[in-house]
C-alpha cells in the first residue's frame, strides 16, 4: 500500500534504474569478462530478491479466507518460486563459458601433421529404424566423405531392410543389424560396439549429415585423457515448426539455438556439458570403465552416459561449432514425439543411482543435471494463461494486497532485470515473445508427460522422431489449436464481462487494468500458438539453398546457355540466365553442368523473364552422391543456421574434369545475345565416366585438392 502514495518520480525510479543498468550500461561490458558476468548476476538477483520479499510478505502471508482461496494463492507462489529456482540455476550456469574453436584449430593443425597410422581409428555409427531413403542417403554419403584417414562407417539398421543393406554395399558402408530391438537406440549402438573395434566411435542420427572436417575438428581434444566425449551442436538446414508455420523463415533463430549456442558453452565451463545423442565422438577406453556399453535404464541414454562417465572422472567437452547439419522436426507432431522422449528420459534419471540425486557428484553438477526445466517450463507457461481466466470468471485472486502502483514498483523491475540479464548473457538468442509462445505450446503436451513420468517412471516405449514424409502427414495439431482457441475465447469473454459493471465478477476495480494488460498479452501469445499449430504447406520435397555460382545449360537443340544458379537442391535449381539469352521452353529436356558434380539431366519447368526453374532427373548415381557431398558436407552455416556455401575443389581423380573451370563461352563485341550462343560441337569438355554401380565415396577421403592420390598428410 505504501507505493500508492509515492510520487511518480519515485514510483518509476526502480524500473528506470533497472532499464538503464541492464539495457544501456551492461551492453557496454563484454560478456567474456568474468567480473562483468558476476556483476550482472548480482544486480539481477538483488532486484529479484527485492521483488520476492514483497511477494511473500505482502501478497501471500496476509492471505485469509477459505482453504481453496489460500491454497490457490500458495500454489501460485509455488509455481513462481519453481520458475525462479530454474532461472537461478541458469544464471549460475552463465557465470562461466567457453569458446574452444581456437583450441580446435590447434588440434587440427597437430592432427594434420601426423602420419596416417598415428591417428586413432574411429567407427562412425548411423543408428536407424524407419527413416526413408531420402533422409538416410544424405547421412551415409556425408559420413563416407569425412576427411580423416582411419575410419569406417557403419549403418545400424533396427528396421532390417534389405534395400538399405544393398545401398550400404553399393556405397561402401558397413551394415549391421540384430535379431531384436531391445533397448531401442542404446541397444542398437551397444550391439554395434560388440561387432566393431575402433579406438573411438562417432554417432550421427539418421538425419544428421557430418561436415567433412568433423573428425579433424573433434578428435584432437582427446589428447586430454580426462575427455571421454566431444559433442558438437545440432544445427539444421530446414525450418522448425515455429519458423515454418509462422512464416518467420530465418528471421528467427531455430528453437534450439539458445541451448546449443548459449547454454551448452556455459555448461562446458563447469565441465557439465552432456552428450546429445548425435554429432558426438566417444572414447572406447572410457566406455570400458563403465561396462563398455551405453546405459539403458533411461530412454535418454546420452545424458545418463555423461553422468556415468562423470562419476568416473571423465568429462564431456563441448565444441560450439556446427560440424553436422540435420533435419529439425518437420511438424508439431514430430516435435512433440522428440520433446516428450527428452522430458521423460530426463525425469527418469531422478529415480536412478546414476542420476543427479545419486552419490559421487558435486553440488553444481547436481544442479546442472537436475531436470527442473521440464517441470517449471510447462507449469509457468500454463499458469500465466490460466490465472487471469480463473480470476475473471471466479474472482479467485492469485495474490492479496496488490495495487497497480506496487506492480510498477516491484514486479516490472524484476521482469526487466531477468529478461535483460538473459539478453546480455545470450545476445541475439533470447526473444521473450517467441519463448513464451514456444513454452505455451509445449505446456499442453510436455507437462502431462512430465507429471505422468514422475508418477510412473518406467515402462515407457522409445518413440523415434518421424522424419521425411511420415513427419508431414498431419495438416494441423487439432488438440492444441482448439485448446488454445478455447483459452483465448475465455480470456476475451472474461475481459468483456468484467468491463460491464452489472456483470463484473472481479471485486477489485483497481485490479482490472492489470488483468486487462495481462489478458491482452495472453491473447497475443495464444493467437500465435494457434497459428503455429497449423502446419505450413511443404512446397518442395527437398530443401533448397541459396547459392551464387556459374552454370552452363545444354539444350535439346544443341545450344549452350550460360547463367548463374540462385538456388539449388537435390531435386532442382533456379537459374538466372545471362542477359539476351532466351529461356528454354517448358518441358524441354536439358543437361546442366554443376560445378563439382558434372552434367545432370534436367527438365525446364518454369520460365519468368531470364529466370528458369529446373527439375533434375537424378536417380541413384555418382552424380547424385557428388551433389549431396556438395550441398551438405562442405558448406558452412550462417548465423541463422541456414546453409551457406563455400566451393570445395577436392574431386575424384577419375572425374577431375568436373572440378575444372566451367566451359568458357567466348563472345565478340557487346554483351552476349541469343544469336551468339555457341553450338555444343564448339565446346571441348573432357569425357566424364559413368559408373553404373555407385563409386565408393569413401575414396574421397584419400584425395588431394589437386585430384591426385596423396599420402597423409
RAHU-V687471 format. One record per residue. N is the residue number from 1. RES is the residue in one letter. PSI is psi in radians with two decimals (999 if undefined). D_FIRST is the distance of its C-alpha to the first C-alpha in whole Angstrom. Layout:
# RAHU-V687471
n=[N & N]
res=[RES & RES]
psi=[PSI & PSI]
d_first=[D_FIRST & D_FIRST]
This chain:
# RAHU-V687471
n=[1 & 2 & 3 & 4 & 5 & 6 & 7 & 8 & 9 & 10 & 11 & 12 & 13 & 14 & 15 & 16 & 17 & 18 & 19 & 20 & 21 & 22 & 23 & 24 & 25 & 26 & 27 & 28 & 29 & 30 & 31 & 32 & 33 & 34 & 35 & 36 & 37 & 38 & 39 & 40 & 41 & 42 & 43 & 44 & 45 & 46 & 47 & 48 & 49 & 50 & 51 & 52 & 53 & 54 & 55 & 56 & 57 & 58 & 59 & 60 & 61 & 62 & 63 & 64 & 65 & 66 & 67 & 68 & 69 & 70 & 71 & 72 & 73 & 74 & 75 & 76 & 77 & 78 & 79 & 80 & 81 & 82 & 83 & 84 & 85 & 86 & 87 & 88 & 89 & 90 & 91 & 92 & 93 & 94 & 95 & 96 & 97 & 98 & 99 & 100 & 101 & 102 & 103 & 104 & 105 & 106 & 107 & 108 & 109 & 110 & 111 & 112 & 113 & 114 & 115 & 116 & 117 & 118 & 119 & 120 & 121 & 122 & 123 & 124 & 125 & 126 & 127 & 128 & 129 & 130 & 131 & 132 & 133 & 134 & 135 & 136 & 137 & 138 & 139 & 140 & 141 & 142 & 143 & 144 & 145 & 146 & 147 & 148 & 149 & 150 & 151 & 152 & 153 & 154 & 155 & 156 & 157 & 158 & 159 & 160 & 161 & 162 & 163 & 164 & 165 & 166 & 167 & 168 & 169 & 170 & 171 & 172 & 173 & 174 & 175 & 176 & 177 & 178 & 179 & 180 & 181 & 182 & 183 & 184 & 185 & 186 & 187 & 188 & 189 & 190 & 191 & 192 & 193 & 194 & 195 & 196 & 197 & 198 & 199 & 200 & 201 & 202 & 203 & 204 & 205 & 206 & 207 & 208 & 209 & 210 & 211 & 212 & 213 & 214 & 215 & 216 & 217 & 218 & 219 & 220 & 221 & 222 & 223 & 224 & 225 & 226 & 227 & 228 & 229 & 230 & 231 & 232 & 233 & 234 & 235 & 236 & 237 & 238 & 239 & 240 & 241 & 242 & 243 & 244 & 245 & 246 & 247 & 248 & 249 & 250 & 251 & 252 & 253 & 254 & 255 & 256 & 257 & 258 & 259 & 260 & 261 & 262 & 263 & 264 & 265 & 266 & 267 & 268 & 269 & 270 & 271 & 272 & 273 & 274 & 275 & 276 & 277 & 278 & 279 & 280 & 281 & 282 & 283 & 284 & 285 & 286 & 287 & 288 & 289 & 290 & 291 & 292 & 293 & 294 & 295 & 296 & 297 & 298 & 299 & 300 & 301 & 302 & 303 & 304 & 305 & 306 & 307 & 308 & 309 & 310 & 311 & 312 & 313 & 314 & 315 & 316 & 317 & 318 & 319 & 320 & 321 & 322 & 323 & 324 & 325 & 326 & 327 & 328 & 329 & 330 & 331 & 332 & 333 & 334 & 335 & 336 & 337 & 338 & 339 & 340 & 341 & 342 & 343 & 344 & 345 & 346 & 347 & 348 & 349 & 350 & 351 & 352 & 353 & 354 & 355 & 356 & 357 & 358 & 359 & 360 & 361 & 362 & 363 & 364 & 365 & 366 & 367 & 368 & 369 & 370 & 371 & 372 & 373 & 374 & 375 & 376 & 377 & 378 & 379 & 380 & 381 & 382 & 383 & 384 & 385 & 386 & 387 & 388 & 389 & 390 & 391 & 392 & 393 & 394 & 395 & 396 & 397 & 398 & 399 & 400 & 401 & 402 & 403 & 404 & 405 & 406 & 407 & 408 & 409 & 410 & 411 & 412 & 413 & 414 & 415 & 416 & 417 & 418 & 419 & 420 & 421 & 422 & 423 & 424 & 425 & 426 & 427 & 428 & 429 & 430 & 431 & 432 & 433 & 434 & 435 & 436 & 437 & 438 & 439 & 440 & 441 & 442 & 443 & 444 & 445 & 446 & 447 & 448 & 449 & 450 & 451 & 452 & 453 & 454 & 455 & 456 & 457 & 458 & 459 & 460 & 461 & 462 & 463 & 464 & 465 & 466 & 467 & 468 & 469 & 470 & 471 & 472 & 473 & 474 & 475 & 476 & 477 & 478 & 479 & 480 & 481 & 482 & 483 & 484 & 485 & 486 & 487 & 488 & 489 & 490 & 491 & 492 & 493 & 494 & 495 & 496 & 497 & 498 & 499 & 500 & 501 & 502 & 503 & 504 & 505 & 506 & 507 & 508 & 509 & 510 & 511 & 512 & 513 & 514 & 515 & 516 & 517 & 518 & 519 & 520 & 521 & 522 & 523 & 524 & 525 & 526 & 527 & 528 & 529 & 530 & 531 & 532 & 533 & 534 & 535 & 536 & 537 & 538 & 539 & 540 & 541 & 542 & 543 & 544 & 545 & 546 & 547 & 548 & 549 & 550 & 551 & 552 & 553 & 554 & 555 & 556 & 557 & 558 & 559 & 560 & 561 & 562 & 563 & 564 & 565 & 566 & 567 & 568 & 569 & 570 & 571 & 572 & 573 & 574 & 575 & 576 & 577 & 578 & 579 & 580 & 581 & 582 & 583 & 584 & 585 & 586 & 587 & 588 & 589 & 590 & 591 & 592 & 593 & 594 & 595 & 596 & 597 & 598 & 599 & 600 & 601 & 602 & 603 & 604 & 605 & 606 & 607 & 608 & 609 & 610 & 611 & 612 & 613 & 614 & 615 & 616 & 617 & 618 & 619 & 620 & 621 & 622 & 623 & 624 & 625 & 626 & 627 & 628 & 629 & 630 & 631 & 632 & 633 & 634 & 635 & 636 & 637 & 638 & 639 & 640 & 641 & 642 & 643 & 644 & 645 & 646 & 647 & 648 & 649 & 650 & 651 & 652 & 653 & 654 & 655 & 656 & 657 & 658 & 659 & 660 & 661 & 662 & 663 & 664 & 665 & 666 & 667 & 668 & 669 & 670 & 671 & 672 & 673 & 674 & 675 & 676 & 677 & 678 & 679 & 680 & 681 & 682 & 683 & 684 & 685 & 686 & 687 & 688 & 689 & 690 & 691 & 692 & 693 & 694 & 695 & 696 & 697 & 698 & 699 & 700 & 701 & 702 & 703 & 704 & 705 & 706 & 707 & 708 & 709 & 710 & 711 & 712 & 713]
res=[X & X & X & X & X & X & X & X & X & X & X & X & X & X & X & X & X & X & X & X & X & X & X & X & X & X & X & X & X & X & X & X & X & X & X & X & X & X & X & X & X & X & X & X & X & X & X & X & X & X & X & X & X & X & X & X & X & X & X & X & X & X & X & X & X & X & X & X & X & X & X & X & X & X & X & X & X & X & X & X & X & X & X & X & X & X & X & X & X & X & X & X & X & X & X & X & X & X & X & X & X & X & X & X & X & X & X & X & X & X & X & X & X & X & X & X & X & X & X & X & X & X & X & X & X & X & X & X & X & X & X & X & X & X & X & X & X & X & X & X & X & X & X & X & X & X & X & X & X & X & X & X & X & X & X & X & X & X & X & X & X & X & X & X & X & X & X & X & X & X & X & X & X & X & X & X & X & X & X & X & X & X & X & X & X & X & X & X & X & X & X & X & X & X & X & X & X & X & X & X & X & X & X & X & X & X & X & X & X & X & X & X & X & X & X & X & X & X & X & X & X & X & X & X & X & X & X & X & X & X & X & X & X & X & X & X & X & X & X & X & X & X & X & X & X & X & X & X & X & X & X & X & X & X & X & X & X & X & X & X & X & X & X & X & X & X & X & X & X & X & X & X & X & X & X & X & X & X & X & X & X & X & X & X & X & X & X & X & X & X & X & X & X & X & X & X & X & X & X & X & X & X & X & X & X & X & X & X & X & X & X & X & X & X & X & X & X & X & X & X & X & X & X & X & X & X & X & X & X & X & X & X & X & X & X & X & X & X & X & X & X & X & X & X & X & X & X & X & X & X & X & X & X & X & X & X & X & X & X & X & X & X & X & X & X & X & X & X & X & X & X & X & X & X & X & X & X & X & X & X & X & X & X & X & X & X & X & X & X & X & X & X & X & X & X & X & X & X & X & X & X & X & X & X & X & X & X & X & X & X & X & X & X & X & X & X & X & X & X & X & X & X & X & X & X & X & X & X & X & X & X & X & X & X & X & X & X & X & X & X & X & X & X & X & X & X & X & X & X & X & X & X & X & X & X & X & X & X & X & X & X & X & X & X & X & X & X & X & X & X & X & X & X & X & X & X & X & X & X & X & X & X & X & X & X & X & X & X & X & X & X & X & X & X & X & X & X & X & X & X & X & X & X & X & X & X & X & X & X & X & X & X & X & X & X & X & X & X & X & X & X & X & X & X & X & X & X & X & X & X & X & X & X & X & X & X & X & X & X & X & X & X & X & X & X & X & X & X & X & X & X & X & X & X & X & X & X & X & X & X & X & X & X & X & X & X & X & X & X & X & X & X & X & X & X & X & X & X & X & X & X & X & X & X & X & X & X & X & X & X & X & X & X & X & X & X & X & X & X & X & X & X & X & X & X & X & X & X & X & X & X & X & X & X & X & X & X & X & X & X & X & X & X & X & X & X & X & X & X & X & X & X & X & X & X & X & X & X & X & X & X & X & X & X & X & X & X & X & X & X & X & X & X & X & X & X & X & X & X & X & X & X & X & X & X & X & X & X & X & X & X & X & X & X & X & X & X & X & X & X & X & X & X & X & X & X & X & X & X & X & X & X & X & X & X & X & X & X & X & X & X & X & X & X & X & X & X & X & X & X & X & X & X]
psi=[-0.42 & -0.60 & -0.35 & -0.47 & 0.09 & 2.49 & 2.76 & -0.72 & -0.68 & -0.57 & -0.72 & -0.01 & -0.80 & -0.75 & -0.81 & -0.65 & -0.77 & -0.73 & -0.78 & -0.72 & -0.78 & -0.54 & -0.25 & -0.83 & -0.86 & -0.72 & -0.25 & -0.20 & 2.43 & 2.33 & -0.32 & -0.25 & 2.14 & -0.72 & -0.58 & -0.70 & -0.73 & -0.72 & -0.77 & -0.71 & -0.86 & -0.77 & -0.79 & -0.81 & -0.30 & -0.73 & -0.74 & -0.70 & -0.71 & -0.75 & -0.78 & -0.62 & -0.77 & -0.72 & -0.75 & -0.88 & -0.33 & -0.66 & -0.12 & -0.98 & -0.60 & 0.00 & 2.46 & 2.94 & -2.75 & 2.89 & -0.66 & -0.51 & -0.84 & -0.70 & -0.69 & -0.73 & -0.76 & -0.62 & -0.74 & -0.69 & -0.70 & -0.81 & -0.70 & -0.74 & -0.65 & -0.70 & -0.77 & -0.62 & -0.79 & -0.73 & -0.66 & -0.74 & -0.71 & -0.77 & -0.67 & -0.75 & -0.71 & -0.18 & -0.34 & 2.74 & 2.71 & 2.76 & 1.78 & 0.31 & -0.71 & -0.60 & -0.70 & -0.63 & -0.80 & -0.76 & -0.71 & -0.75 & -0.70 & -0.78 & -0.70 & -0.21 & -0.03 & 2.75 & 2.77 & -0.75 & -0.06 & -0.19 & 2.39 & 2.70 & 2.58 & 2.26 & 2.22 & 1.96 & 2.32 & 1.53 & 2.39 & 2.68 & -1.07 & 0.31 & 2.49 & 2.99 & -0.75 & -0.36 & -0.83 & -0.64 & -0.57 & -0.78 & -0.77 & -0.80 & -0.77 & -0.70 & -0.65 & -0.30 & 0.13 & 2.39 & 1.35 & 2.40 & -0.18 & 1.27 & 2.82 & 2.27 & 2.32 & 2.16 & 2.11 & 1.71 & 1.77 & -0.03 & -0.20 & 1.03 & 2.11 & -0.66 & -0.56 & -0.65 & -0.75 & -0.70 & -0.76 & -0.70 & -0.70 & -0.66 & -0.38 & 0.33 & 2.62 & 2.67 & 2.19 & 2.47 & 3.06 & 3.01 & -0.33 & 3.09 & 0.58 & 2.29 & 0.34 & -2.29 & -0.77 & -0.75 & -0.62 & -0.79 & -0.70 & -0.65 & -0.74 & -0.59 & -0.52 & -0.26 & -0.08 & 2.89 & 0.39 & 2.71 & -0.53 & 2.84 & 2.38 & 2.58 & 2.26 & 2.18 & 2.81 & -0.29 & 0.18 & 2.19 & 2.04 & 2.53 & 2.71 & -0.53 & 0.24 & -0.92 & -0.63 & -0.48 & -0.33 & -0.61 & -0.48 & -0.46 & -0.39 & 0.02 & -0.46 & 2.03 & -0.27 & -0.11 & 2.09 & -0.60 & 2.44 & 2.17 & 2.40 & 2.84 & 2.84 & 2.08 & 2.68 & 2.52 & -0.05 & 3.07 & 2.49 & 3.00 & -0.67 & -0.77 & -0.79 & -0.84 & -0.44 & 0.00 & 0.42 & -0.37 & -2.20 & 0.13 & -0.39 & 2.29 & 2.66 & 2.84 & -0.39 & -0.01 & -0.66 & -0.72 & -0.91 & -0.54 & -0.37 & -0.83 & -0.80 & -0.71 & -0.57 & -0.74 & -0.64 & -0.57 & -0.45 & 0.18 & 0.63 & 0.26 & 2.77 & 2.78 & 2.36 & 0.33 & -0.45 & 2.79 & 0.68 & 2.78 & 2.39 & 2.46 & 2.12 & -0.64 & -0.67 & -0.68 & -0.56 & -0.46 & -0.24 & 0.48 & 0.05 & 0.62 & 2.76 & 2.49 & 2.55 & 0.16 & -0.30 & 2.62 & -0.13 & 1.32 & -0.39 & -0.84 & -0.73 & -0.64 & -0.73 & -0.78 & -0.72 & -0.78 & -0.57 & -0.66 & -0.34 & 0.09 & 0.12 & 2.65 & 2.53 & 2.10 & 2.45 & 2.19 & 1.90 & 1.29 & 2.16 & 1.77 & 0.09 & 2.49 & 2.50 & -2.96 & 2.12 & 2.72 & 2.28 & -0.01 & 2.88 & -0.60 & -0.83 & -0.66 & -0.79 & -0.61 & -0.76 & -0.87 & -0.62 & -0.65 & -0.77 & -0.81 & -0.79 & -0.75 & -0.69 & -0.74 & -0.63 & -0.56 & -0.38 & -0.43 & 0.12 & 2.55 & -0.48 & -0.03 & -3.01 & -0.34 & -0.14 & 3.01 & 2.81 & 0.23 & 2.63 & 2.86 & -0.73 & -0.69 & -0.62 & -0.76 & -0.73 & -0.58 & -0.01 & 2.18 & 0.87 & -0.55 & -0.73 & -0.55 & -0.80 & -0.61 & -0.89 & -0.74 & -0.81 & -0.85 & -0.71 & -0.72 & -0.61 & -0.62 & -0.68 & -0.65 & -0.88 & -0.55 & -0.80 & -0.75 & -0.78 & -0.49 & -0.40 & -0.29 & 0.08 & 1.89 & 2.51 & -0.22 & 2.97 & 2.81 & 0.75 & 2.33 & 2.81 & -0.62 & -0.72 & -0.53 & -0.78 & -0.58 & -0.56 & -0.89 & -0.92 & -0.71 & -0.65 & -0.73 & -0.77 & -0.72 & -0.82 & -0.83 & -0.65 & -0.67 & -0.78 & -0.69 & -0.56 & -0.77 & -0.55 & 1.21 & 2.45 & 0.25 & -0.17 & 2.05 & 1.77 & -0.76 & -0.82 & -0.67 & -0.67 & -0.68 & -0.80 & -0.76 & -0.67 & -0.76 & -0.80 & -0.54 & -0.55 & -0.51 & -0.71 & -0.70 & -0.82 & -0.63 & -0.76 & -0.85 & -0.70 & -0.66 & -0.57 & -0.63 & -0.73 & 1.57 & -0.36 & 2.94 & 0.34 & 2.29 & 2.61 & 2.10 & 2.20 & 2.38 & 2.13 & 2.49 & 2.76 & -2.48 & -0.59 & -0.48 & -0.27 & 0.33 & -0.63 & 2.47 & -0.55 & 2.78 & 1.61 & -0.75 & -0.72 & -0.72 & -0.89 & -0.58 & -0.75 & -0.73 & -0.69 & -0.75 & -0.65 & -0.74 & -0.75 & -0.66 & -0.81 & -0.86 & -0.72 & -0.67 & -0.75 & -0.79 & -0.69 & -0.05 & -0.19 & 2.01 & -0.68 & -0.46 & 0.00 & 2.34 & -0.58 & 2.19 & -0.14 & 1.65 & -0.55 & -0.39 & -0.28 & -0.76 & -0.67 & -0.76 & -0.67 & -0.80 & -0.82 & -0.75 & -0.67 & -0.74 & -0.76 & -0.65 & -0.74 & -0.81 & -0.82 & -0.58 & -0.78 & -0.56 & -0.78 & -0.77 & -0.69 & -0.51 & -0.21 & 2.02 & 2.16 & 2.56 & 2.28 & 1.82 & -0.54 & 2.64 & -0.40 & 2.49 & 2.32 & 2.50 & 2.53 & 2.40 & 2.68 & 1.77 & 2.72 & 2.72 & 2.64 & 2.36 & 2.25 & 2.00 & 2.93 & -0.41 & 0.01 & 0.17 & 2.78 & 2.27 & 2.43 & 2.70 & -2.79 & 2.43 & 2.30 & -0.52 & 2.71 & 2.63 & -3.07 & -0.35 & -0.22 & -3.06 & 2.76 & 2.25 & 2.30 & 1.91 & 2.70 & 2.70 & 2.38 & -0.15 & 2.46 & 2.49 & 2.52 & 2.70 & 2.76 & 2.29 & -0.01 & 2.28 & 2.43 & 2.88 & 2.25 & 2.29 & 1.96 & 2.26 & 2.39 & 0.09 & -0.90 & -2.71 & 2.30 & 2.33 & 2.42 & 2.98 & 2.42 & 2.16 & -0.12 & 2.41 & 2.34 & 1.95 & -2.05 & 0.17 & 2.34 & 2.26 & 2.21 & 2.43 & 2.12 & 2.52 & 1.60 & 1.44 & -3.13 & 2.04 & 3.01 & -0.70 & -0.69 & -0.74 & -0.66 & -0.60 & -0.69 & -0.79 & -0.73 & -0.76 & -0.63 & -0.25 & -0.17 & 0.28 & 3.05 & 2.69 & 2.38 & 3.00 & -0.46 & 0.15 & 0.08 & 2.66 & 2.20 & -2.97 & 2.47 & 2.32 & 2.27 & 2.15 & 0.04 & 2.14 & 2.80 & 2.44 & -0.69 & -0.26 & 0.66 & -0.50 & -0.44 & -0.27 & -0.14 & 2.83 & 2.64 & 2.61 & 2.32 & 2.26 & 1.94 & 2.36 & 2.71 & 2.70 & -2.40 & -2.79 & 2.81 & 2.54 & 3.00 & -0.46 & -0.24 & 0.12 & 2.31 & 2.46 & 2.79 & -0.54 & -0.29 & -0.05 & 2.21 & 2.03 & 2.34 & 2.49 & 2.46 & 2.22 & 2.58 & 2.14 & 1.90 & -0.84 & 2.02 & 2.27 & 2.58 & 1.87 & -0.12 & -0.44 & -0.35 & -0.53 & -0.27 & 0.47 & 2.52 & 2.63 & -0.34 & -0.16 & -0.01 & 2.63 & 2.44 & 2.88 & 2.52 & 2.37 & 999]
d_first=[0 & 4 & 5 & 6 & 8 & 10 & 13 & 15 & 17 & 14 & 12 & 15 & 17 & 17 & 18 & 21 & 22 & 22 & 24 & 26 & 27 & 28 & 29 & 31 & 32 & 32 & 35 & 37 & 37 & 40 & 39 & 42 & 41 & 40 & 38 & 36 & 35 & 34 & 32 & 30 & 30 & 28 & 26 & 25 & 24 & 22 & 19 & 20 & 19 & 16 & 15 & 16 & 15 & 11 & 13 & 15 & 13 & 9 & 11 & 14 & 15 & 13 & 15 & 17 & 20 & 24 & 25 & 25 & 21 & 20 & 23 & 22 & 19 & 21 & 23 & 21 & 20 & 24 & 25 & 22 & 23 & 27 & 26 & 25 & 28 & 30 & 29 & 29 & 32 & 33 & 32 & 34 & 37 & 36 & 37 & 40 & 43 & 46 & 49 & 52 & 54 & 56 & 57 & 58 & 60 & 62 & 62 & 64 & 66 & 67 & 68 & 70 & 72 & 73 & 76 & 76 & 77 & 74 & 71 & 70 & 71 & 68 & 68 & 66 & 64 & 63 & 62 & 62 & 62 & 63 & 62 & 64 & 67 & 65 & 62 & 64 & 67 & 65 & 63 & 67 & 68 & 66 & 66 & 70 & 69 & 67 & 69 & 70 & 73 & 73 & 71 & 71 & 69 & 69 & 68 & 67 & 67 & 66 & 67 & 70 & 71 & 75 & 74 & 72 & 74 & 77 & 74 & 74 & 77 & 78 & 75 & 76 & 73 & 73 & 72 & 71 & 70 & 70 & 71 & 68 & 64 & 63 & 59 & 59 & 59 & 59 & 62 & 63 & 63 & 64 & 67 & 68 & 67 & 70 & 72 & 71 & 72 & 70 & 68 & 65 & 64 & 62 & 60 & 59 & 58 & 60 & 58 & 58 & 60 & 61 & 61 & 65 & 63 & 61 & 63 & 64 & 60 & 59 & 62 & 62 & 59 & 61 & 63 & 60 & 61 & 58 & 57 & 57 & 56 & 55 & 53 & 53 & 50 & 50 & 51 & 52 & 54 & 53 & 49 & 47 & 46 & 42 & 45 & 47 & 46 & 43 & 46 & 44 & 47 & 47 & 44 & 42 & 43 & 44 & 41 & 43 & 43 & 39 & 41 & 44 & 44 & 40 & 40 & 43 & 44 & 41 & 42 & 46 & 45 & 44 & 47 & 45 & 46 & 48 & 51 & 50 & 53 & 55 & 56 & 56 & 59 & 60 & 62 & 64 & 65 & 61 & 61 & 64 & 62 & 60 & 63 & 64 & 62 & 59 & 56 & 56 & 54 & 51 & 52 & 50 & 53 & 52 & 49 & 50 & 53 & 51 & 50 & 53 & 54 & 52 & 52 & 56 & 55 & 55 & 53 & 52 & 52 & 50 & 52 & 50 & 52 & 53 & 57 & 57 & 56 & 55 & 54 & 50 & 50 & 51 & 49 & 46 & 48 & 50 & 46 & 45 & 48 & 48 & 44 & 44 & 47 & 45 & 42 & 45 & 47 & 44 & 42 & 46 & 46 & 43 & 46 & 49 & 50 & 50 & 47 & 44 & 43 & 47 & 48 & 49 & 46 & 44 & 40 & 40 & 42 & 41 & 38 & 39 & 41 & 39 & 38 & 34 & 34 & 36 & 34 & 31 & 32 & 33 & 30 & 27 & 29 & 29 & 26 & 24 & 27 & 26 & 23 & 22 & 25 & 24 & 21 & 23 & 26 & 25 & 21 & 21 & 17 & 17 & 14 & 11 & 7 & 8 & 7 & 10 & 8 & 7 & 11 & 12 & 11 & 12 & 14 & 16 & 17 & 19 & 21 & 22 & 23 & 25 & 27 & 28 & 29 & 31 & 32 & 33 & 35 & 37 & 37 & 39 & 38 & 35 & 34 & 30 & 31 & 35 & 33 & 31 & 34 & 36 & 34 & 33 & 37 & 37 & 35 & 37 & 40 & 39 & 37 & 39 & 42 & 39 & 38 & 42 & 43 & 41 & 43 & 46 & 47 & 50 & 53 & 51 & 54 & 54 & 54 & 55 & 53 & 55 & 57 & 59 & 60 & 58 & 55 & 55 & 56 & 53 & 52 & 48 & 46 & 46 & 43 & 41 & 41 & 41 & 38 & 36 & 37 & 36 & 32 & 32 & 34 & 31 & 28 & 30 & 30 & 27 & 25 & 28 & 28 & 24 & 24 & 27 & 25 & 28 & 28 & 24 & 23 & 19 & 18 & 14 & 15 & 12 & 13 & 17 & 17 & 16 & 18 & 21 & 21 & 21 & 24 & 26 & 26 & 27 & 30 & 31 & 31 & 33 & 35 & 37 & 37 & 39 & 41 & 42 & 43 & 46 & 49 & 50 & 54 & 56 & 58 & 60 & 61 & 61 & 59 & 60 & 59 & 59 & 62 & 65 & 68 & 72 & 73 & 77 & 78 & 81 & 82 & 84 & 87 & 87 & 85 & 82 & 79 & 77 & 73 & 70 & 67 & 64 & 63 & 64 & 64 & 66 & 67 & 68 & 67 & 66 & 69 & 69 & 72 & 74 & 74 & 78 & 78 & 78 & 76 & 78 & 78 & 76 & 77 & 79 & 80 & 79 & 79 & 76 & 77 & 73 & 73 & 73 & 74 & 77 & 78 & 76 & 78 & 75 & 75 & 74 & 71 & 70 & 71 & 69 & 70 & 71 & 69 & 70 & 68 & 70 & 70 & 72 & 75 & 74 & 75 & 75 & 77 & 77 & 75 & 72 & 72 & 72 & 70 & 67 & 68 & 67 & 64 & 62 & 63 & 64 & 61 & 58 & 54 & 52 & 48 & 47 & 50 & 52 & 56 & 57 & 61 & 63 & 67 & 69 & 73 & 73 & 76 & 79 & 82 & 84 & 81 & 81 & 82 & 79 & 77 & 79 & 78 & 78 & 81 & 82 & 83 & 85 & 85 & 87 & 86 & 82 & 80 & 81 & 82 & 82 & 86 & 86 & 84 & 87 & 88 & 88 & 91 & 90 & 88 & 89 & 86 & 87 & 87 & 84 & 85 & 84 & 83 & 83 & 82 & 79 & 79 & 77 & 75 & 74 & 77 & 75 & 73 & 76 & 77 & 77 & 75 & 79 & 80 & 82 & 82 & 80 & 80 & 77 & 75]
